[in-house]
Amino acid sequence: MAEHPAHATTDRRQHPRQKPAHWSTAITRIEPNRVLVRGYPVDEMMGRVSFADAVYLLFTGDLPSPAIGKIISAILVSSLDHGATPPSTLVARNVATTGAPLRNAVAAGVLSFGSYHGGDVEACMRMLDAGLTLTAQGVSFREAAERLIGERRARRERLPGFGHRLHTRDPRAVRLLQMAVELELEGDHIRLLRAIEQGLAEGGGAEAHPLPVNVDGAIASVCGDIGFDYEFGNALFIISRVPGLIAHAHEERLRQSPMRQIDPKDHAYDGPSERRLPEGRK
């Protein structure tokens, strides 16, 4: 006697046939009532693992040490936002003023990152690795720095990770490098970065403006010393800046008239004045 079609359908739902896998992923496993991120149940991670730790876990496959987790968290905070003038922020605001959904404005801002805006972290990491190739051959950090500076000047190229259109002393870079020392994460990438900064300072007028380490250079050297791939340095910048793009796009729609022409220099800050973090917040 033939099986009733309804029974056959029920059996197939209860015992689905597994299709042979043609490709694999080691990132996340999804099963009924269970989500494993790199093997860790996501519900167990919630409330116990910081966002920075989870990002590191996704990137590398392992949870970071407390020191690395802390400095990644600092990197994510360091690039949250840099005012209304960066290209990505202007793009997000321009799209928002058309009445487009928030997601469109934010996506447009992310897509505007390029070699000169958001790309310096990777470029600086590659430059530092080129210099460390020299030190591995017995060249001193000072000489390696001088060679890197000389090569860039000969090609009339700027040094990624150095100089800023506004800051003569980038407070974000200063704090990140200070934390690297405090957390005992300082390695050869940071040492070479310092040597390049010293070499530029001793250049004596070769540059039109001072070229101190900027936040991109600090992030690049820290990422190099904790063993990140080049792309992950840029990825941290992208992840960090998204909340800022969201805030600007939302404010644009909330406070400004639609379809306005945005002049990045014709704005004034009217938010809270400088304030200190609450006591006990470390």
N, C-alpha and C positions, 0 to 999 in steps of 0.2 A: 504494500500500500504506500502510495507516495506521501511524503511529508507535507503537511499543510503549509502553504506559502507564508502565512503569518508566523508560524513557528520558525521557519527558516530565517525570516528577517530578524526575529528576536535573537536567535542564536548568533547571527553574524554580528549584531551589536554587542553582545556579551563577549564574544571571542573573535575580535577583529584579526584578520590575517595580516601579519607583519610583512610589509614590502621590503625587499632587500635595499639596504642603504647604498647610495652611489656617491655620497660625500659626507664628511664629518665635521663637527664643530666641538671644540673643547671649552666653550664659554659657558653656556647655560643649558641646563636640562629641564625640560618641561614635562610633567606627568600629571595625571589627575590628582588634584589637591596637594601638589608639591612642586616647588620651584627651587632648583639648585643653581646657584651662581658659583662657578668654579668649584662645585662640590659642596658649598655651604648652603643650607636652607635659608632662603631669603627672610623668612619670618623670624628665624633666630638671629639674623644679622640686624634686624630692625630694632633700633634703640640701644644696640650694643656695639655696632660698628659705625664709625663716622662716615660721612659722604666721601671725604678724602681717602679713607682707608678702602672704601668700596671701589672707588675709581682705580686705585692702585691694584686692587685684586683683579678687576676686569682687565687691566692692561698687562699684568705680569703673571697672573695665575695664583699668586700667594698674597696673604695679608702682610702689610708692611710692619716693620718694627715701630715702636712708639715714636722714635725720633723721626723716622721718614714720614710717618703719617702726619706728624705735627708740621713738618716743613711743607708737605704737599698742601695741607690745609692753608698754610700761610700763602703759598703761591696762588691758590684759588682766590683768596681774599685780595691779594695784591693787584690783580687785574680786573676786579669787578667792574670798574667804570673809570673813565678819565675825562668826564665832562661832556659838553655838547659839541665839541669841535672835531673829534676823530671821524674819519670817513664812514666807518661802519655805523656810528651813532647817527650821523646826518642821513645816511641811506635809510635807516630804520624810521627816523622821524619823517622823512619825505614820503615814504610808502604809507606810513600811518596817517598822514594828512590827507591822503586820497580817500580815506574811508575803508581801506583794505583791512581784512582781519588781522588781529595781533600776530598770528603765526606767520602771515606773509611778511609783515614788517620785520620781524625777528629773523626770518630766513633770509631776507634780502640783506640785512646787516651782516649776517654770518658769511654770505656769499661774497661780500665786499672785501674780506680779508685777502691780502696778497703779499707779495714779496716785501713791500715797504710798510705794510700795516698788518701785523700779526705773523709775519714770516721770519722776523729777525731771530727768534729763539732757535729755530732749526739752523739758520745760517750761521749763527754764533757757535752752536754746538759743533758744526762741521769744521769751522775755523779752529776751534780749540783742539779738536781731535787731530787736525793737521799739525798743529804745534806740538802736541804730545807725541806724535810720531817722531818729531825731531828730538825731543828730550829722551825718548827711548833709545835713541842712537848716541846718547852721550852729550847732547847739546844742553846747555844750561837754560833755565826758564827765562832768564833775561835775554839771552841770545835768541831763543826761539821767538820771544815776543818781538824783538827788534826785526827779525826776518819777516814775521807776519805783517808788522806795520809797514815795513819797506815794500813788501810785495803789493800791498793794497795801494799804497801811495803811488807806486810805479804804474799801476793800472788805473789810477785816478778813481779808485773805488773807496767807498766809506767802509769803516769797520763795523760790522753788525754787533749790536750790544753795547755801543758806546755813543755818548752824546744824546742830547734831547733838545727839542725845539723850545722848551719852556724851563726845564729844571737844569740848574748847574750842579745840583747835588740831589739825585733822585732818592727821596726818602724810602721808597719801596725797595730799591736795590740795597740801600744801606742796611735796612732791617733784615732782609732775606740773608744777606751774607753774614750779618751778625748772628742770626739764628743758626746758620750752618756751623759756625764756630762753637756756639753754646751747646748745640746738640751733637757735637763731635762728628759732623758729616763733611767737614772741609777736606777736600782731596786735591788731586793734581789739576782738575779743571778749574777750580776756584783759584788755586795758586797761579796758574798761567794767566787767568783773567786779571788778577792783581798785577802781575808783571807787565801785561799789556797796558793797563791803566797807568802804571808808573812810567812806562816808556813813552806814552803819549804826553804825560805831564812834563817830562824832561825834554820833550821835542823842541821846546823854545820857539813858539810862534809858527810852527809848521801848519797849524790849524787856525782857522779864523775864529773859532770859539772853543772853549774848553770841552774836552770829550771824556767826561767821567762815565763810569759804568752806569747803564740804565737798567730798568727792571727786566728788559728782555735778556740782557747779558747776565744778570744775576740768576734768572730762571734757567738759562742755558747752562751755566756752570754747575748749578745745583743738580739739574737733571742729569748732566754728564756724570757727576760724582756718585749719584745713586743708581747709575746704570741704565737709565732710560734710553730707548731708541730715539732717533731724531724726531720722528713724527709725533711722539708722545709729548715732547716739549711744546710744540705748537698746539697739540690737542688740549693741554692744560689751559692755554691762553683762551682757546675757543670756549671751553666749558666755563671758564671764569667769567668771560665777557657777556655770555648770554643773559644773565639776570639784569645786567646794566642795559642791554638793548631792550629787554622787556619793559623796564622801568621808564626808559625814554619814550618808547612807542606809546605806552599807556598814558604818560603825562602829556604827550603831544595831542592825543585825541581828547584828553580831559580838559586841558587848559587853553588850547589854541584853536583858532578857527580853521575850518577845512580848506584845503587847496591853497595854503599860504606859501609864499616864497621865503625860504628859510635862509637867513644870513647867519652863519655860525659865529661871527664876531659881534653881532648886534643882540647880545643877550646879557642878562644880569642874574646873578644867583640870589635867591630870596629864601633859601632854606634855613635850617637852624645854624646859629653861630657855632664856633668850635666848642666842643664839650668833651669831657673825659669819660672813659668807660666806668661803669659802676664798680664799687669796691668789691674785691673778691673775684672779679672776672679776669681770668688769666688765659 
